[in-house]
Amino acid sequence: MFLLAAVFSCCGAVNAQTVGKPPIDYTVVPKLQELKDLAPAPDFTLPNPDGRKVSLKDFRGKVVFLNFWATWCESCREEMPSMERLYREFKGKGLEIVAVNIKEKRPDALAFYGKLQLTYPVVLDSEGEVGLLYGAFGLPVTYLIDRKGTLLARLWGPADWYSPAARGLIKSLVEQK
Amino acid sequence: MSSSRDDYSKFTAVDAEIVGISMNHPLSQKAFSDFLKLNFPLLADFPDGKTTQAYGVFNADRRLAVRSYFIIDKQGVLRYKKVLAPKEPLVENEALIAEVKKLQ
């Protein structure tokens, strides 16, 4: 629905600030945008490759790196090895990666995943509903979510997630209490 | 939406504001707005679509808003309504601006 109003009024977005936490510089990763309204990450439940249902809330208490990808996405292929390296360094330190495959056949997604020898968790969004929810209009899309389930930052496009800057950022996030 | 963004100054030139509404989740709306760099607000009529229903454009089967246009005058009176049929082309911005001018 499109509303064209001759009179318009709207309320400004609440720009809550973190209190008592050292500031995090998200700009160290090119094009990573801080999400300043500190909204809760909407929960979802999707099957993993074994068919077991996985919910975002299962990872509450960890910093979540939520990534949307597809096999046809060259940029996704480009960044996934760096995500794997990041995961291996930080998975025991409070980081979880959740990689949501968008609108693809299960065998295709799994073959691609296996070929890249990835070990971080994948879930399958065959209908693309979670992708729509999180604005995966172009792939890849990555969200960083804090231990309490708050959306911190978003990036449309690929990144070198194992660069010193990205590792420093993730280190700062997992060390935040 | 992107054409509305590009023509936004033409709407404000006739003292009109643009508000977009859908039944998507607020996060989806924000992502869409950020992705397209929209210069007008998108509102989330989520989850129940009360506003969508009030305007008579609620698609109950698909639980979404039918694409439609409304023009409300400065007194808050609904003066123009256009609900698109499936596959019907969008209303051109020039036509919407012409409708606004009729109210002045």
Contacts between the chains, C-beta under 8 A, distances in Angstrom:
chain1	res1	chain2	res2	distance
A	1	B	20	8.0
A	1	B	21	4.9
A	1	B	22	6.6
A	1	B	45	7.7
A	1	B	52	5.9
A	1	B	55	6.5
A	1	B	57	5.2
A	1	B	65	3.9
A	1	B	66	7.0
A	1	B	67	6.9
A	1	B	68	5.0
A	1	B	70	7.7
A	2	B	4	7.7
A	2	B	20	5.9
A	2	B	21	7.4
A	2	B	67	6.8
A	2	B	68	6.4
A	2	B	69	4.9
A	2	B	70	7.6
A	3	B	18	7.8
A	3	B	19	4.6
A	3	B	20	7.0
A	3	B	21	5.5
A	3	B	69	7.6
A	3	B	70	5.1
A	3	B	72	7.5
A	4	B	11	7.2
A	4	B	16	6.1
A	4	B	17	7.7
A	4	B	18	5.7
A	4	B	19	7.4
A	4	B	69	6.2
A	4	B	70	6.7
A	4	B	71	5.1
A	4	B	72	7.8
A	4	B	96	5.9
A	4	B	100	7.3
A	5	B	16	7.2
A	5	B	17	5.5
A	5	B	18	7.7
A	5	B	19	5.5
A	5	B	70	7.7
A	5	B	71	7.4
A	5	B	72	4.6
A	6	B	15	6.6
A	6	B	16	5.2
A	6	B	17	7.3
A	6	B	71	6.8
A	6	B	72	6.0
A	6	B	73	5.2
A	6	B	74	5.1
A	6	B	100	6.5
A	6	B	103	6.6
A	7	B	17	7.3
A	7	B	72	6.6
A	7	B	73	7.6
A	7	B	74	5.1
A	7	B	76	6.5
A	8	B	17	3.1
A	8	B	18	7.8
A	8	B	19	6.2
A	10	B	19	7.4
A	10	B	41	5.1
A	33	B	34	7.4
A	37	B	30	8.0
A	39	B	26	7.2
A	39	B	27	6.4
A	39	B	30	7.9
A	41	B	27	7.9
A	42	B	25	6.0
A	42	B	27	5.7
A	132	B	24	7.3
A	132	B	28	6.0
A	133	B	24	7.8
A	133	B	25	5.4
A	133	B	27	6.4
A	133	B	28	5.3
A	134	B	27	6.6
A	134	B	28	7.2
A	134	B	31	6.6
A	135	B	27	7.1
A	135	B	28	5.7
A	135	B	30	7.5
A	135	B	31	2.2
A	135	B	32	6.0
A	135	B	34	7.5
A	135	B	35	6.1
A	137	B	31	7.3
A	137	B	32	7.1
A	137	B	35	5.2
A	138	B	35	7.4
A	151	B	27	7.4
A	154	B	31	7.4
A	154	B	34	7.8
A	156	B	35	6.8
